[in-house]
Amino acid sequence: MLPDDTAEVQPPASDGELAGVAAPLSPELADAAAMTDAVTADVADAAAAEAAAVTTEVAALARLYGEPLLKLPNDLYIPPDALEIFLDAFEGPLDLLLYLIRKQNFNILDIPMAQLTLQYLKYVDQIRLSNLELAAEYLLMAAMLIEIKSRMLLPQRPSELDIESEDPRAELVRRLLEYEQIKLAAYDLNTIPQLDRDFVRTQIFIEQSLVPSWPEVEAIDLQQAWLDVMKRAKLTQHHKISREELSVREHMTGILRRLQSSRFVEFADLFDIAGGVPVVVVNFVALLELAKETLIEITQAEPFAPIYVRLAYSPA
């Protein structure tokens, strides 16, 4: 080995030699690379979970309590008419007859009963196979159609040819026309906009702070208000009614004293009109009591003559 002062100087390494040696990364770059790898793994897991959910949703037959149902239970019972579909639903026999008449462009005033009855019975046979209770209502109308058809086929008697007989279809035509009018009226009513079906009532609350503006009061307004108050005060005055004590005995004594000074006193002069009605009534009662006790005598010279009162005569 050569001494330090005579050591050979090594030439710098070439680029090929530097490529084989990896330089160490800084801590910041290492953390960023680890975070990127974690995010990539999360995205891949989410994509895989979403793909699995879509596959399960497509394969599921239904959802039960929010969970996908992949196969039907072994004990599941499905009624025979659970998936039955009615393409033509009628509200009753008249609705079916009206539909057949309008579909075939029949004249409702001249109904061909043979064709109409045949088409009606075909429909009744179809619904009788599936729903016997519903067919019972239609069978009644079918019997009526057959009766009308048979009455039209029967020949008329010679005695009935001269008399204009009623058409057997008249009652049916009348019922069909009335039903059609009611059905059209119901359709017109149904076209009227209805609440909670065609529109919804909305409520809007607007908060506003308004400063009250009071009107100016003039002197004439105060005067008119004061006059109204005074007018109401006069209408609500209180009256105190006191009871006056009147004694019949006192009036009896007064009448006797007055009769002692006069031999005869006219009946009207014994009453004090100024005392009012109560005094007059009590005075009259006192006069009757004196007459009852035979202390006074009431006399009259002739009919419609003045009545006089005097003390009763008492023998000494």
Secondary structure, DSSP 8 states (H G I E B T S, - for coil): ---GGG--------HHHHHTS-----HHHHHHHHHHHHHHHHHHHHHHHHHHHHHHHHH-SEEETTEEE-S--TT----TTTT---SS--SSHHHHHHHHHHHTT--TTS--HHHHHHHHHHHHHHHHHH-HHHHHHHHHHHHHHHHHHHHHHS---HHHHSS----TTHHHHHHHHHHHHHHHHHHHHHTS--BTTTB-------------------HHHHHHHHHHHHHHHHHT-----------HHHHHHHHHHHHHH-S-EEGGGG--GGG-HHHHHHHHHHHHHHHHTTSEEEEESSTTS-EEEEE-----
